[in-house]
């Protein structure tokens, strides 16, 4: 067990976070999507500490964060189509999966044995400051125990990873609240491996083989059973509403999907801590950003045979 400190985002906190990362430790930090657990992507021991802290399956690859498109192209080979997306949406909540350049300085554990790497240029000032302070590519999955609800606040990280990581950089609630869109290319066609905030005109990749983070059938899950498309709650359920379905809490009373995305994981945390033994969620339109919200909810409600508990020491 280690002491887990929560420090407010500042130049001094970023300097301390960079010191820990340089020493091979993982540090939690806010991004525009969710809080990430960042470590030096070139250090295999540091990357192994991410997997250990999260209890993450070794076959589930990580996203590498870099400051610029040029930095990304030092690590992967982007096709013209993927590069066009990068120019349009970076910095921002878009992850691209592309072939690793060889020889690669990225630790092999990051890619989980795949010939591709997931890369992103984040927009959040805290993560960008950390990238600048370390001068290294940072592997950074969500800062929570594997398979559980993603963290959008520092306190969510503390509840999940207290005693497993040394520092949480508290930059307030994440503005987006939903993990990045993940896009790859297959035989000249773009494929969305994980829906997210960036809407890309591409087909959704079929389920099956893990090609990127966020593709496990059971993921983002609360500890309680979760029922979807509930028009009303049952007596033993905490109902998360949307639009006209009020519920105990509401993702967006005005049916605004951006507001719903920003509040999704926050309200799942609230529901998971409530007295009711079960959770229900109102129907969400399966269009636009609603596609990404429903993707997370379906995985959160799926059977949990692939979930792993983090180690206890």
Long-range contacts (C-beta under 8 A, 24 or more apart in sequence): 1-163, 1-164, 1-313, 2-163, 2-164, 2-165, 2-166, 3-163, 3-166, 4-158, 4-161, 4-162, 4-163, 4-164, 4-165, 4-166, 4-167, 4-168, 5-166, 5-167, 5-168, 6-154, 6-155, 6-158, 6-167, 6-168, 6-170, 7-167, 7-168, 7-169, 7-170, 8-170, 8-171, 9-125, 9-126, 9-169, 9-170, 9-171, 9-172, 11-129, 13-167, 13-169, 14-126, 14-129, 14-130, 14-133, 14-169, 15-133, 16-167, 17-130, 17-133, 17-167, 17-169, 18-130, 18-133, 18-134, 20-166, 20-167, 21-46, 21-130, 21-134, 21-136, 21-138, 22-134, 22-136, 24-49, 25-49, 25-165, 25-166, 25-167, 26-50, 26-53, 26-165, 27-130, 27-165, 27-166, 27-167, 27-168, 27-169, 28-143, 28-151, 28-154, 28-157, 28-161, 28-165, 28-167, 28-168, 28-169, 29-126, 29-127, 29-130, 29-140, 29-143, 29-168, 29-169, 29-171, 30-124, 30-126, 30-127, 30-154, 30-169, 30-170, 30-171, 30-172, 30-174, 31-65, 31-122, 31-124, 31-126, 31-127, 31-140, 31-174, 32-92, 32-93, 32-122, 32-123, 32-124, 32-174, 32-175, 32-176, 33-93, 33-174, 33-176, 33-177, 33-178, 33-179, 33-180, 33-196, 33-197, 34-142, 34-143, 34-150, 34-151, 34-152, 34-174, 34-176, 34-177, 34-178, 34-179, 34-265, 35-142, 35-143, 35-144, 35-150, 35-151, 35-152, 35-153, 35-154, 35-156, 35-157, 35-168, 35-174, 36-65, 36-127, 36-138, 36-140, 36-141, 36-142, 36-143, 37-140, 37-141, 37-142, 37-143, 37-161, 37-165, 38-65, 38-127, 38-130, 38-138, 38-139, 38-140, 39-138, 39-139, 39-140, 40-134, 40-136, 40-137, 40-138, 40-139, 41-106, 41-107, 41-110, 41-136, 41-137, 41-138, 41-139, 42-105, 42-106, 42-107, 42-136, 42-137, 43-107, 44-107, 44-108, 44-109, 46-107, 47-107, 47-109, 47-110, 47-139, 48-109, 50-139, 50-141, 51-109, 52-164, 52-310, 52-311, 53-161, 53-164, 53-165, 53-310, 54-141, 54-144, 54-145, 54-146, 54-161, 54-310, 55-145, 55-146, 55-308, 55-309, 55-310, 55-311, 56-141, 56-146, 56-308, 57-146, 57-216, 57-306, 57-308, 58-109, 58-112, 59-112, 59-113, 59-210, 60-112, 60-146, 60-210, 60-213, 60-216, 61-110, 61-111, 61-112, 61-114, 61-117, 61-118, 61-210, 61-212, 61-213, 62-110, 62-111, 62-112, 62-118, 62-139, 62-140, 62-141, 62-213, 63-95, 63-118, 63-119, 63-120, 63-139, 63-140, 63-141, 63-180, 63-213, 64-106, 64-110, 64-117, 64-118, 64-119, 64-120, 64-137, 64-138, 64-139, 64-140, 65-119, 65-120, 65-121, 65-122, 65-127, 65-131, 65-137, 65-138, 65-139, 65-140, 66-119, 66-120, 66-121, 66-131, 66-137, 66-138, 67-121, 67-128, 67-131, 67-132, 68-121, 69-121, 71-121, 71-137, 72-96, 72-119, 72-121, 74-101, 75-100, 75-101, 75-104, 75-106, 75-117, 75-119, 75-137, 76-100, 76-101, 76-116, 76-117, 76-119, 77-101, 79-185, 81-185, 81-188, 81-190, 82-183, 82-184, 82-185, 82-190, 85-183, 85-190, 85-200, 86-121, 89-198, 90-120, 90-121, 91-121, 91-122, 91-123, 91-128, 92-121, 92-122, 92-123, 92-197, 92-198, 93-120, 93-123, 93-176, 93-178, 93-179, 93-180, 93-181, 93-196, 93-197, 93-198, 94-120, 94-180, 94-181, 94-183, 94-196, 94-198, 94-200, 95-119, 95-120, 95-180, 95-181, 95-182, 95-183, 95-194, 95-212, 95-213, 96-120, 96-182, 96-183, 96-184, 97-182, 97-183, 97-184, 97-193, 97-211, 97-212, 98-184, 98-185, 106-137, 107-139, 110-139, 112-210, 114-211, 116-184, 116-211, 116-212, 118-182, 118-212, 118-213, 120-180, 124-171, 124-174, 124-175, 125-171, 126-169, 126-171, 130-169, 141-213, 142-179, 143-168, 145-309, 145-310, 146-307, 146-308, 146-310, 147-216, 147-218, 147-219, 147-220, 147-221, 147-304, 147-306, 147-307, 147-308, 148-220, 148-221, 148-222, 148-223, 148-307, 149-220, 149-221, 149-222, 149-265, 149-268, 149-269, 149-272, 149-300, 150-179, 150-220, 150-265, 150-296, 151-265, 152-177, 152-262, 152-265, 152-266, 153-266, 156-265, 156-266, 156-269, 161-310, 164-310, 173-266, 174-262, 175-262, 176-261, 176-262, 177-261, 177-262, 177-263, 177-264, 177-265, 177-266, 178-261, 178-262, 178-264, 178-265, 178-289, 178-292, 178-293, 178-296, 179-214, 179-296, 181-292, 182-212, 182-213, 182-214, 184-211, 184-212, 194-292, 194-295, 195-291, 195-292, 195-295, 196-292, 197-261, 197-289, 197-292, 199-288, 199-289, 216-299, 216-306, 217-299, 217-302, 217-303, 217-306, 218-299, 218-302, 218-303, 218-304, 218-305, 218-306, 218-307, 219-296, 219-299, 219-300, 219-302, 220-265, 220-268, 220-296, 220-299, 220-300, 221-299, 221-300, 221-301, 221-302, 221-304, 221-307, 222-268, 222-269, 222-271, 222-272, 222-279, 222-300, 223-272, 224-271, 224-272, 224-276, 224-277, 224-278, 224-279, 225-277, 225-278, 225-279, 225-301, 226-278, 226-279, 226-280, 226-281, 226-297, 226-300, 226-301, 227-278, 227-279, 227-280, 227-281, 227-301, 228-280, 228-281, 228-283, 228-297, 228-298, 228-301, 229-281, 229-282, 229-283, 230-280, 230-281, 230-282, 230-283, 231-282, 231-283, 233-280, 234-278, 234-280, 236-276, 236-277, 236-278, 237-276, 237-278, 237-279, 237-280, 238-270, 238-271, 238-274, 238-276, 238-278, 238-279, 238-280, 239-279, 239-280, 239-281, 239-282, 240-267, 240-268, 240-271, 240-279, 240-280, 240-281, 240-282, 241-282, 242-281, 242-282, 242-283, 242-284, 243-282, 245-282, 245-283, 247-282, 248-274, 251-282, 251-284, 255-285, 257-284, 257-285, 257-288, 257-289, 257-290, 257-293, 258-289, 260-284, 260-289, 260-290, 260-293, 261-289, 261-292, 261-293, 264-293, 264-296, 264-297, 265-296, 268-300
